[in-house]
Amino acid sequence: MAESMKGLRRSHRCTEVSNRNIGETVTVMGWVQKSRNKGGIIFVDLRDRSGILQIIFEESDVGSEGFAKAEHLRSEYVIAVRGRVEARSGAVNKNLLTGDIEIRANDIRILSEAETPPFPIEEDSKTKEELRLKYRYLDLRRPDLQRNLILRSRVANITRSFLTEEGFLEIETPTLTKSTPEGARDYLVPSRVHPGQFYALPQSPQLFKQLLMCAGYDRYFQIVKCYRDEDLRADRQPEFTQIDMELSFVDVDDVIEVNERLLKKMFKEAIGIDVELPIQRMTYKEAMDRFGSDKPDIRFGMELKDVSHIVKGCGFGVFTGAIENGGSVRGINAQGQATMPRKKIDAMVNFVKDYGAKGLAYLAINEDGSYKSSFAKFMTEDELASLVKAMEAKPGDLLFFAADKDDIVYAALGNLRLELAKNMDLINKDEYKFLWVTEFPLLEYSEEEQRYVAKHHPFTMPMEEDLHLLDTDPGKVRAKAYDIVLNGHEIGGGSVRIYQSDIQEKMFEVLGFTKEEAYERFGFLLNAFKFGVPPHAGLAYGLDRLIMLMAKEDNIRDVIAFPKVKDASCLMTEAPSIVDNKQLIELGIDVKNNTDI
């Protein structure tokens, strides 16, 4: 039978009690982690969000009624205990913050009984994720998940404090807005008042924060929910949280400078990591050439090498054919891996096929200087020696080469580099390596749409020295865009925005929009730009992904209170679900079965 708290008030969380409180009477409340009856004395581990505290019950202290209650305790019962803080009578538990003390109870109340949970409430649970997500409210009691969410709260508070001190204003923007289908799919919300019309949930507050700059608010930020209807993966969710900001009268260096100081404060105060400033910068082109990725993990080497100039005249048709078709031949050196079994090499060949490559060429340099290779017979000794030299290889090394269009070569070797690094244990998981990647391409060509599309969004400013290329060679125009990368993950990105009407009109023209189409989609922003717009720029962090990396988790779901699974459903609430037909009639919606479409 559950009892009332009347007359009792919690004085401490479990780990707020320490040896400084010895001799004091305290009141603690929480969940029973486990209970051990040693005959005449009962030991209970009490758990709350702060940690675990040992409680001792003896009949001489709590009376026969209180001792009977203690005997009744089971895992996950919620109890309140009042008692005296003492030094541990048994061995000190160095694994607990409270391992040198215990509470000798003199009063107990059972506030809530509990059924046996479907899985143990413990750290590093081996229970299948599907079951844990179905009972997420129980899963969230686990100390490791609680630490993650406490870290998330701490980072949000540090961010708010820092940006406020820097003159930023926290301003909310709408979550029911206009669909602007340029990028990922929108989540749509039907309007009852306007039959047949829809709102969109925002993919970002981009247009509104630019309007706030037009309105003169100078520096804005928001910790905001955003939505994208796209396929999920380990570091992506359909609804996610951004630390969003926009600044007026700034350029690239200004945005980078304030964000470097934010990151330094955030990592030092939240997890005790010193971020060395200034953070290294690298252009998009250099990142792709050296690492095959625009979000390179620079905790280890194994950089890509372009060997096209060495093999362009060799007898290996795979290499020469790629170069003749405008592609390249590049390689990576897996140092010390010359003895890799053929079966594993074949697995690497199959691995890169997922990234569009037709295969991999390899060259193992044996300790005696001889070669084991898939292509050596097509090349002369001099050509092989030049290739080995260009790859800075030595006996015992294994070289992998990809030959194709540049984007396929980058994707294949960039991902192979990461796979090999994992297999070779090259990654220091305790290291945090930041990198700014700058000068992204402004545009990329969509074969599906047969036109250029914005790499970032249509309001990104081209680099001034490339403006003339918008008419002659749009694909070569660089953007004043920048990403902040941590350990091979993009944690934030932004750009300087277009604020001159002639450049914006040219941008829409290159994207294939007529003036009418541009105004139909973005008219409210373009009209605002007629009334005096300051130069402005911004950046947004993916808070979920940032916390995932700070907490050293592999899955973004472990840092979100109530996440979705891969099909964007919630196993706990069973959302999405069928709604009442009356609601559909009010909205003028008729749901068809897939077989009817």
N, C-alpha and C positions, 0 to 999 in steps of 0.2 A: 504494500500500500504506500503510495507516494505521500510524503509529508510536506508541510509548509516550511518556507524559509523564515517565517515570522520570528522576529527577535534575533535573527542571525544576519550579519553582514560580512561579506568577504573582506578580509584585511590584506591578503597577499595572493598573488598568483603563485603557483607551485615553486618556480625557481626564483621568485623574489625573496623567498625565505633562505637565509644563509646562516653560517656559524656566528655572524654578528647578532643574530636574534636568539641565540641560546639563552634559555631561561625565561623567554617571553611566551605569552599565550597568544596564539594566532588562530585565525579562521580561514580555511582553504576550502575550495569547492572544485569539483571536476568529475572526470570519468574514471572508473576502476579499470586500470590496465590489467592487473592480475591480483589474485588474492591467494595467500598461502596460510593454511591453518596448521600450526605446529603443536597443537594441543595445549590449551591454556593461554596461548598467545597467537594472535592473527596479524600477519604482515600484509599490508595492502599497498600496491604501487598506484598512486593517484596521478592522473594525467590531465593537464590542460594545455592550452596552446603554447605555454612557455616551456613545458617539459614535465618531468616526473619527480615526485616527492614520496618518500616512504612514510607510511603511517603505521603505528603499532597500537593494537587494541588488546588490553587486558581487562578482565572482568573487574578487578579491583579499582580500575580507573574509570570505566564507563558504566559499571553496574551490570546486572544480569540482563536487563532489557537492551542496553546498548551493545553488550557482547553478543546477544542473540541476533541483533541487526547485522553486526559485523560478520557473523557466521553465515548470514543469508546472502552476502554480497557475491555478485557474479560479474563477469567481464561486461563493461560498458554501462553498468549502473551509474547513475549520477548521484553523488553524495556531497553533503556538507560536513566538515569535520572541524571541531574546535579542540585545541590541545596545546601542550607545552613543547617548545623546541628543545631538543636534546642532541648532544653529540652521539653519533652512531654507537650502539652497544656492540655491534658486530664489526666485520671487516668493512673498511671504507671502499666504496664503489667509485673508482676513478673515472668510470665512463659516464657518470652523471654529474651535472652541475651541483646537485644537492647530495652527492654521494657521501659526504662526511657528517650529515645530520639526519634526523628523523623527527616525526611528530608523535608524541605520546598522547593519544586521544583521550579526552574526557567527555566528549559529546559527539554524537553522530546522528545525522538525519538522512534518510534515503529519499532523495527528491524525485527520483524517477527510476523505475525498473526497466530492464532491457531484455529483449529476446536475444538468443545467441546469434551474433552477426554471421553473415554468409562467408566471411573470410576474416582472418586475423587483422587487427589494427596494429600494423607494425611497419617499420622502415623497410625500404627495398623489397616491397611485397612481390612475391612470385605468383600471385593470383593473376589470372588472365585479365587483360585490360578491359575487355567487354563486360565482365562481371563487375569490376570495380567502377566502371562508368555508369552502370545501371544503378548502383548504390553509391553514387558519387558523394552524397552527404556523409557516408561512412568513410569512404576513401579519403575525404578531406580531413579526417581526424588524424591521419598518419603524420607523424612529425616531419618527414621530409617534404610532403606537400605543403604543410603549414609553414615551414621555413621559406618555401618558394613564394607563397602568397604574402608573407610578411616582408620579404625582400622586395616584392613588387610594390607594396604599399610604401616602403621606405624610399624606393627610387622615385615614385610619383611625387612624394612630399619634397624630396631634395630638388627635383626638377621645378616644382612650383615655387619653392623658396628662391632658387637661383634666378629663374627668369623674372620673377617679380622684382628682385633686387636690381636686375639689369634693365628695368623700365618696360617690361612686357606687360600687357593687359590680358587677363584671361577672359575671353569672350566666347560664348556658345554660338554655334551656327546651326541651321535647320537640319533635321534628319528626314524630313519629307520634302523632296526637292524635284527638280526637273530632270528627266532622263536625257543625257547627252551621250549617245552611243558611240563613243570614240575610245576604244580600249576594252577592258574586261566587261562581261555581262553585268547589267544592273539587276538588283532585286527590285521588283516592281510591286507597288501597293495600289490596289484599285480604289478609286474615289466613289463613294456613294452619292455625294452631292453633284458630281460631274460625271454622269454615266458614260462609260466607254473610255474614260480618261484615267491616267495613272500617274502617281508619284513614283519617284525612284529613291531608294535608300542611298545615301552618298557613298561613293567609292573613296572620296576624300573631301575635305572642305575647300578644295582648291579655289573655286571661283568666288566663294564667299570671303575667303581670307584676302583675295586680291581686291575685292570690293571694300573691305575694311581699310586697306591701304589707300584706296581712292577716297574713302571717307575721312582720312586724316588721323587714324588711330596709331600709326607710326610703328608700333611693335605689338604684335598679337601672338598669343599662344593658346593652346587648348589640348587637353588630354581627352581624345574623342574616339567614339566608336565609328568604324567604317565597315563597308560591306562590299563583297565581290562574289558574284555567282560563278565561281571557277572551281576546277578540280582541286582536291585537297592533297597535301603531302605532309611530311613530318613537321615542317616549319611554316605551315599555312593553314588558316581557318577561314570560313565564309564570313564571319564577323570578327574583326580584329581591332586593336586599339593603337592609335597613333599619338605620339607627342608631336603636335603640329605647330609650326611657327611661321611667321612672315614678318619681314622688316622693310622699312622704307629708307630711301636715300643711302643705299648700300650697294656694294659689288661683291664678287666672289670671296675675296679675302676677309671682308667684314663678317660674312655669315660663318665662314670657317673658324675665324678667331673666337667668336663668342661660343660656338659649339665645342671647340676644343676645351675651353675652360669649363663648360658644362660637363663634359665627359670626365674631365679630371676630378671635379668635385663629386660627381655621381659615383665613380668607381672607388674613390678613396673613402668616402663616407659610408657607402653601402657595403662594400666587400673588402676594403682595406688594400686595394690595388693602386699603385702609383702609375698614372699614365704620363709618359714622358712627352713633353711638348717642345717644339711643334711636332705634330703627327706627320709622318712621311706622306708625300704626295706623289702620284704617278698618273700619267695620262692614260686614257683608255687604250690608245694604240700600244703604248709600252706594256701595259698590263696584259693585253692579248698576245703580243709578241713573246713576252717572257713566260707567261703562266697559262695562256690559253683560256683566260677567264677575265671578266670585268669585275669579279669579286675574289681576287686571288688570296689564298691562304699563304702568307709569307713567313709562317713559323718554320718552314723548311725550304731547301733549295730545289733541286731537280727541275731546273728551268728548261723551257723549250729552246731549241737551237734551230735556226733556219739554215738548212744545208742545200738549198735549191741550187745555189751557184756552183756547188761542188759536184752534184750528181746530174746536172742538166745535160751533159754529153755522154753519160754512161750507157751501158748496154742493157740496163734494167728498165723495161718498157713501162712498168707501173710508175716509176719515178719520172721518167722523161715525159710520159703522156700527161701526167698531172700538171707539170710545168707548162707544156705546150698549150694546155687548155686554160691557162691563166691562174692555175693554182700554185701550190708550193709543196715542198717536202721538208718536214720538220721532225726533230727527234728529241727524246729525253733519255737521260742516262740513269739507269737504276744501278747505282754503285754497289759492287760486291755481290750482285745477283746472277753472275754468269752461270752458276750451277742450278739455276731455277729449272725444275723438271719440265719436260715438254708439255705434259698435261696442263701445268699451270700457265705456261706460255699460251697454249691454245685457249685457256679460259680468258686470258687478257685480250686475245684476238676477238673472241666472242663478245667480251665486255664492250669494246669500242663500237661494235656494230649497232648498239642501242643509241649511239650518237651520230648515226649516219655514215660512218666509215665502212668501207668494203672489207677492210682487214687491217693488219699491221705487218710490217716487215721487222725482223729482229736480227741482231748481230751480237753474239756472246763472244767475249774475248777471254779465251782460256788463260790459265796462269802461265802456260808456256808460250803465249803470244799467238797461238793459232786461233782460228775462228770457227764458230759454229753458227750458221746463218741460213736464213731462208732465201737470200738473194746474192750471196758472195760470188757464186759462180758466174754471175752476169757482169761482174766488175773486175778490173785489173787490180793487181797488188797495190799499185800507186794510188788508184782511186780509193781503195779501202783504207789505205794508210792516211790519206787526206781526210776521209770521212771520220776516222777514229780521232784524229788530231782535232778536227773541228768540234767534236763532241767532248773533248777534254777527257777521253776515256783512257783507262789503264787495264792491265790484266786483272781479271776478276769481275769486270763490269758487264752489264747487259744493256744494250741499246735497243730502243723501240722507235720505229719511224712510221709516220702517217703521210700519205700522199693523196691530195685531193684539193677541192676548193678550200680557200683559207678558212671559211667559217666551219667547215666539217673537220678540218685538221685541228683547229683550235678546240672545238668541242670534244673531239676524240682524245687528244693528248692532255687537255686540261683536266678532264675527268679521270683519265688513266693515271695521271700524276697523283691525284688524291687517293685513288684506289691503291696504288703502289705504296704510298706513304703510310696508309693504314696497315697494310700487310707487313711493311718493313719497320713498323713502330717508330716512325720518324717524328710524330706529332707530340709535342709536349702539351698535355691537356691543362697544365697549370699556367701556361703562358697566354697573355692577351696581346695580340699584335694588331694594331689599328693601321688603317691606310685610307687616305683620300684618293679616290679615282676621279679624275677630272677630264674635261674636254671630250665628252661623249659625242658620238655622231648625233646630229640634230634629227636626222630622218633615217628610216630604213624602208627598203622597197618590199611591198607585200605582193607576192606572186598571186595570192588568192584574189586580192582586190585590184591588181594591176595598176597600182599607184603607190606613191610615197605616203607613209604614215609617220606620225610623230613618234620618235623613240621615247620621249618623256611625255609631253603633252603639247598641244598647239600654241601654248603661250610661253614656251621656252625661248630665251633670247639666243640668236646665233652669235658666235664670236665675231666681233666687228671686222676683223681682217678677212673673214670668209663670206661676208655679205654678198660680194659680187658673184659668188659661185651659185647663189640661189637660182640664177637665170641659166647658167651654163652647165653646172655639175652639182646638183643638189645633194647627191650622195656623199660628197666630200666635205660638206659644211659641218663644222664642229659647233657644239652647243656650249653655252656657259652653264653647264650642268655638272653636278658633283654628287658622288655617293660616298658615304662613310662605311667602310668595310671592317669587320672584326673577325679574324680567324676563318676567313673564307665565306663569311655570310655578309650580305648587305644588311646593315642595321638601320640605315637611313639614306635618304636621297633628296635632292632639291635642285633648284636652278635659279638663275636670274631670269626675271620675266620680261617679256616684250611690253614696252609701254608707249612706243611710237606707232601711230596708226598706219604709216606707210609700210613699216616692217611687218606689222600684223596682217595687213592686207596681202602682202607678198607671201607670207607664210601660208595663209589660207589658199592662195592661188596655187602654190606648189603642192599642197595637200589635195588639190582637186575640188575645192569647195567654190561654188559661185558666191557672190556677195550675199545673195538672198539666202542661200543655204547656211552661210556663216551666221547671219543675223537670226535665222530661225532657231539655230542651236544655242548661240551664245550672245544674242542680241542685248540682253540686260547688262552683260559685262562690257560689250563694245560701246553701248550708249553711255555707260558710266565713264569710259575712257575719253569721251568728248568734253568732259568738264574738269580737266586738269588732273592728271595722274602722276604720282611721283615714281621715280625709279624704285623698283622693289624686287625682293628676292626672298626665298624661303627654303625650308627644309622640314621633312617629317621623318621621325623615327618609327619603326615598328616596335612598339613597347613589348609585345609578347615575345618576339624573336630576341630582343635585347635581353630580357630577363632570362630566357632560356639559356643564353650564352653565359650570362653572369652566374647562373645557378649550376652551370656545367651539366645541363640536362640535354638529352638527345631528341626529346619530343616536346613540341610546343604545348601539347595538351597538359603537360606536367606543371605549367606555370599559369594556367587559366582555371578559374574556379569551376566553371561549368562548360566544358568544351564540347564541340561536335566531333563526330567520327567521320570517316572518309567519304561517306555518302551525304554529308552535311546534316545528318540527323542527330538528335539527342536521345541517347539510350535511356536516360532517367525519366524525362518528361514525355518521351515518345513523340516529340515534335520532329518534322511537321506532321499534322494530322488532318483528317477529314473534318470539315466544319459543318455546322447546322445548315440545312438547305435554305432556311429562312434568310440567313446571312447572304447566301449566294444570290437569292432572288432580289434582295435589297440592292446588291451591287450590280445586278444585271449580268451575272456570270453563269454560264452553263458549262459544267465540267464534262468533257468527253473522255471516254476510255481510249487508251492507246490504239485499240483495234478500230476505233471510229475515225482515226486521223489518217 
